[in-house]
Each structure stands twice: as structure tokens, then as C-alpha cells.
Amino acid sequence: ELRSVAQRAERLDAETKRLCLVVAYAAVGCAECLAGAIKEGLRMGIELEKMLEAASIAVLVSGAQGVMTVYRALTMLEKEK
């Protein structure tokens, strides 16, 4: 229930919240979560490049961990194709 409430568009629209999830998952190092967030963002019509730009904020915060998390998430998504 918390997840659905947090993702409900109120003051922030759904795209902005999805981009925030991308940043958060990349920053905390959860590649599986990040891959899921990117996948859902693509379904929503958000460009991959836009999500990767958002993820770059996480790289500023978490450094190499963020880079590796983004890399692992993209690798997971590529394997699903």
C-alpha cells in the first residue's frame, strides 16, 4: 500500500516520481530495483536517455557504486531482449 501511495501522482507527476525512483535505486545500489524502474519508465513512455540522465545524479552522490549499479541494471535489461 505504501508503494502505491508513494507512486500516486499528486504534487509530483508520475514521470517525475519514476525519475526519482531511478535516482534513488541507483544511489543505494539496487541494480534489480533500478532495472525494474527503468523497465516501467519505458512502458510509461519515458526515454531511456532521460532516465540515464537522472541516474547520473546518483553517480554524483555514490560514485563508482552508482556507475556499477547502472551498468548492472542495463546489462539485466539487455539480457531480457
C-alpha positions in Angstrom: 0.0 0.0 0.0 2.9 2.4 0.8 4.3 1.8 -2.6 1.1 2.7 -4.4 0.6 5.8 -2.3 4.2 6.9 -2.9 3.8 6.5 -6.6 0.4 8.2 -6.9 0.6 11.4 -8.9 -0.3 14.3 -6.6 2.0 17.3 -6.5 4.7 15.4 -8.5 3.6 13.8 -11.7 4.1 10.1 -12.4 7.2 10.7 -14.7 8.9 12.9 -12.1 8.3 10.2 -9.4 9.7 7.5 -11.8 12.8 9.6 -12.4 13.2 10.0 -8.6 13.0 6.2 -8.2 15.7 5.8 -10.9 18.0 8.1 -8.9 17.2 6.5 -5.6 17.7 2.9 -6.7 21.0 3.8 -8.5 22.2 5.7 -5.4 21.5 2.9 -3.0 23.0 0.2 -5.3 20.0 -1.9 -6.1 20.5 -3.0 -9.7 17.4 -5.2 -9.8 15.2 -2.4 -8.5 16.8 0.1 -11.0 16.2 -2.3 -13.9 12.6 -2.6 -12.8 12.2 1.2 -12.5 13.7 1.7 -16.0 11.5 -1.0 -17.5 8.4 0.6 -16.0 9.6 4.0 -17.1 10.0 2.7 -20.7 6.4 1.4 -20.5 5.3 4.8 -19.4 6.9 6.4 -22.4 9.9 7.9 -20.7 13.0 7.9 -22.9 15.9 5.8 -21.7 18.3 8.7 -22.2 16.2 10.8 -19.8 16.3 8.1 -17.2 20.1 7.7 -17.6 20.5 11.5 -17.2 18.6 11.2 -14.0 20.8 8.3 -12.9 23.8 10.5 -13.4 22.7 12.4 -10.3 23.1 9.2 -8.4 26.6 8.8 -9.8 27.5 12.2 -8.4 26.3 11.1 -5.0 27.5 7.5 -4.8 30.5 7.5 -7.3 31.6 4.1 -8.6 28.8 2.2 -6.8 26.3 4.2 -8.9 28.2 3.6 -12.1 28.2 -0.2 -11.4 24.6 -0.2 -10.4 23.5 1.5 -13.6 25.8 -0.9 -15.6 24.4 -4.0 -14.0 20.8 -2.8 -14.5 21.3 -2.1 -18.2 23.0 -5.5 -18.6 20.0 -7.1 -17.0 17.6 -5.3 -19.3 19.7 -6.2 -22.4 19.6 -9.9 -21.5 15.8 -9.7 -21.4 15.6 -8.6 -25.0 
